[in-house]
């Protein structure tokens, strides 16, 4: 075929499927109340005219800050990180996939626009593409968990290769605010630990008295323990992390048998550099059903490790690869943060519908003095859900 003829055909095809005009647009909340904490997620339903003259329906997602001034200020800060991920990092990851012949689906949705004036991020609507959220109240099973860990390994490997090629750098990203910002650590983690301790003392019974006493840790000591989870050596294998990898930030797509076969990660506002174990610990503690995670802990880590090595090879990484022993050591370094989030926040994020758990506006406005509701630590089955990990947590990290 003549090159000019081919060029004309391609241009016409693209024009035929492009949106020429928006006839009407309506907005609605894209998530039920209580499913998003830092931002408003709106779905824009549109009727449009395509380049070929046909009328069609199209959807978009718009994300912007919500709530009090404190929340909006924080949201606008972290949204800059997410915009960088969509506008720059993912574009380079797509080039990398093309370069090595990776024909798997991307792990992120399509970026459309960022409006700095209204601090609004416009993205592809994954729901109309067949993706949906797993139930955070039920928790993720092993089938979903293995797919998520394999995909997380792929994401980490791509980021590591981009770093090796000088296309991204740890200097481009701040440290994780929930690990290094003393205000947020005290407001969102330490206050949760205090509320848990009060609930244990008042309602869990005398057999939990020893655990409660060990949770009475000074705030400055607590902050240093959390901050240490962000500190890595030059020899350690580190890479770009998602930063908030848990159930509500992963959307799955299912085959005809109802089995998950692909996913998209969303909400990259806390992207940062650390050991990949920071993402792993966040995911397995905040997403997997606790009994499954406790039973299969090492198996899950091995599954991730094998996938990471595989994808580092696929993407042509030339640097030193991590060892499994090194990965286990890194997990030990970050587990204080992971388990602490689990015992403080997992009850809130998996509470039954209608249960008062926390008010983010109040927490930020009062620096954590108010905003946590102890009722979430009193639900039926709460000790079966977090009790074993809570005992391990105080014995390993707070026994002294």
N, C-alpha and C positions, 0 to 999 in steps of 0.2 A: 504493500500500500504506500502511496505517495505520502511523504512526511507532512506536507502542508494539509492534505486531506485528513490525516489522522489528527493533527493539531486542531483543525476546525471541528471535527467530530467530538473531541474531548471537551473543548470549550462549550459547545452546544449542550452536551450532556450535563455538564456542571451547571450551566445556566438553567436548564430545564428543571433541575431539582432544587435550585436555590430559592430562598424566599424573596419574592419581588415586593410584596406589600403585606402589611398586617391589617386585616379587616376589623377584627375586634379582639380584645384581650380581657380576661377576667383573672383575678387572683384569689387564692384560697390558701389556708394553712396546709403545708405539706406533711406535717406530723401531728399526731394527737398531743394534747396538753401533757406536759411532763416528760416528753421524749427528747427534748433538746434544752440545754441549760444556759448556753452563752449567746445564742443567736436566734433570730426569727428565720424560719425556713418557709418560703412561700412558693407555691406552684402557680405558674402563669399559664393558663389555658388559652390558646390563641386559635383563631381562624385566619388563615393566610392564603395569599395567592402566590403560586409558584411561577417560576420563569416560563413554564410552558402554558400558563394560563389556567391551570387546574386549581380549584379551591381545596385546601387540605387543612388538617388539624395538626398543631404542633404544641409541645409543652416545654417549658423551661423551669429551672429552679433558681430562685433568688435568695441569697443568704446575706443577712446584715445583723448588726448588733441589736439587742433588745434589753429592756429592763431599765434599771436605775442608771444614773450618770456613771457610777462606779463600774458597773458591768459593761456599759458601752465603751468607756475609756479602755478597759482591759481588752474587750473584743476588737476594737480598732487597732490595738497594738499587735495582737496575735494574728489578725487577718492579713497583715502585711507579709507574714511568713507564708501563709497559705497562698496568697497571690503569687509570690515568688515560685512556689512549688508548681502551680498550674501554668504560669506564663513562661517559665524558664526550665525548671528541672525536668518536668515531664516531657517537654519537647525534646530535650536531649536524650531522655530515656527512650523515646520513640525512635530517634535517629539510631541509637545503639541497637535496638531491636532489629531495625532494617539492616544495619551493618552486618550483624552476625546471622541473619536469617531466622530470627525468632518469630514464629508465626502464631504464638499464643496471644490471647487477648490482653489488652492493657489492664493494669490494676487500678486505674483511676478513671473518672468520668471526663467527658470533653469540657474544656474551658472555652467559654464564649466571650466574656467581657468582664472588666472590673471598672466600676464607676467610683472614682476616688471622692467625688463630691458627696455622695450619699453613703460611701463605704459599703457598697453592695457588690457582691460577687455573683455573676450570672453563669450557670452551669447547665450541663445536660441533665434532663430528668431521667434518672435510672429506672424509675418505676415503670415507665412506658416501654422500657427495653427489657422488662421482665425480671428486674432485680427487686428483692425485698429484704427486710430485716428479720433476723431470728428473734425469738422472744427473749428479752433480757430477764424476765421473771423465771423462765424455765432454765435458761443457760444453754450453752452450746454443747452438743455431743461430740464424740470422737470423730465421726465422719466429717462434720463441719470443722472441727478443730484441726484435723490433719490437712485439709484443704487450705485453711487459713495460715497454718505454719509454713506450708510449702510456698504459698504466695508471698508470705512475709520474707522468707529466705530469698526469693526471686527479687523482691523489691530491694532488700539489703545488698544483694550482689550487684544489681544495676547501679545503685548509688556508689558502691565501692569502686566500680570500674570508672564511673564518671569522675570520681575523686582522683583516681590514679592518672587519668588523662588530663587532669587540671581543669575540667569543665565545671566542677563545683568544689567547694572547700569548706572545712569546718569554720573558717573565719566568716563565712557568709551567714552563719546561723548562731543565734544566741543559745545559751544553755537552757535546759528545761525549767520554766518558771516555777513549777511545783516542786523542784528539787533545790533551786538556788535562790529564789526570791524569798527572803525571810518573812515578808508580809503574807504572801500566799501560803507558805508552809504553815505559819501559825494560824492563819484564818481558815484554811480548808483541810488541813490534816491534823494539826495538834488539837484544834477545837473538836474534831471528830473523835479523837482518842479520849479527850476529857469527857465527852458525852457518853461514850461507851463505858468508861470507868464508872461514871455516876449511875448509869443504868444497871451495871453489874452489882455495885454496892447496894443499891436500893431494891433490886428485884430478882437477882439470879440465885440467891441463897448463899449460905456460909461456905459451901464447898468451893466457891469461886473467890473467896476473900483474898487468898494469896495472889491470884492472878491480878485482881484489882489493885492490890498494893504495889505490884511491880509496874503497873501502867502509870503510876504517879511519878512521872519523869519531868524534870525541869525543862522549860521551853527551849532554853539555849542549848542544852544537851541534845534534845530531840532534833533541833534544827541542824546541828553539826552531823548527826547520824544520817539525816536525810541528804544533806549536802554532799556527804562523802560518796553517795551513790552516783553522783555526776562526775566524779574525779577518776580519770583513767591515766595510765602511763603511756609513754610514747611507744612502748613495745606491744601494747595491747591491741587486738584487732577491733577497730571501731569503724563505724559507718553512719550514714544518714539514717536516722530513726523516724518512724511515723510520729511517735510521741504520745499518742492517745489511742492505742490499738485495743479496742474492746468492742463488745457486741453491737452497740448502737452506731459504731463507725465502720461497720462491715456489712455490705449488702450482697446477698447470695442469689444466684440464678440456678434453677433446677431443671433436670432433664425430665423425660416423659414418665420415669419411675418415681419422680419426686426426690431424687438424690441431688445434692449440690454438686455442680460441675464447674462453676466459675464464680468469681467474686469481684467486687470493686471496694477498695478502701476509700473512705471519705473523711472529711475534717482533718486536714493536715496543718492546723494552726499551731501545734506544738512541735513541729518537726525540729529535730536537733541532732547533734552528734553525740554518740555514746557507744558502748558495747551493744551489739544487737540484742543482748540478753535483757536490756531495759525494755525493749518492745516485747520480747518473749514473756518476761515475767508479768508485764502489764496484761498481756492477752490471756495467759493461762490462768491467772488469778482472778481477773475481772470478767472473764467470759465463759470459761469452761465450767461445767457442773463440778462443784468442789470434790465430790466423791471420785469422779473420773480423773480429775487432776491429781489427787493424792495417790490414787492407785497406779497411774500411768506416768508419773512425773518424769522419770528417766527416759522412758520410751518416747515421750513427746520431745524431749531435748535431743535425743538421738535422731528422730525423724527430721527435726529442723536442721540439725547439723549435716546430715547426708544431703538434704536438698540444697543447703547453702554451698557446699563444696561442688555439687553438680552444676549449679548456676554460675558460680565463679569461673568454672571451666568453660561453660557455654559462651559467656560474655568475654572470655579472653583475658581474665585477670592474671597479671604476671607477678604480683607481689607475694609475700609469704602468707600462706593460708592458715587459718586458726586450727588448733587441735581441739579434740573433744575435751581433753583435760583443761585446756585454757578456757573453753566455753563454760565448763562447770565452775571454774574459779571465778569467772566474771559473773555468773549467776549468783554466787555467794555474795559478791560485792553489792549487787543491786537489790537483793531480796528484802532488805529492810524496808525499802520504799514500796516494793511490790506487795509484801504481806501487810504492811501498814495500810495501804490503800484498800486492800481486801477487807480487813477487819473493820475499818472505819466507813468505807463507802459501799462495799458490796451489799450490805443490808439495805442501804438506801436505794440502790439502783435495781434491786430485785424484789423490793417490797410489793405486797399485793396492791392492786389498783385501789386508789382512794386513801391509802395510808399516808399520813403526813410524815415526810422524811426530812427535808431541809428547804430553806429559802435562801437562794444564792444572793439575792439583793441584800437581805438582812445580814448574812454572813460577811459580805464585803463591807457593808456600811458600818458594822459594829466590830470589825476585825476579829470575828469569830466568837464574840461574847454571847451573841444570840444567833439563832438561825437553824441549829440542829435540833431535831425533835427526837427525844429518847424513845418514843413509841416504836421506832423501827427496830430497836434492839430488844423489843419485848414480844415480837411476833412468835406464834407457835413454830417450833422447829428451829429457832435461831441458834441454839447451842449446837444442834446437829450440823447446821450450815457452816458456822465459823469457829465452833469451840475448839476442835483439834488444832486448827491453824493458830488460834489465839494462844493456846498453851505453848505450842512450839515457838511462837513469836517471842513471848516473854522469857521463856527458858533460854533461847538462843541469844537474844539481843538485850534483854532488860534484867537478867537474873542478878546482876551486880548492883 
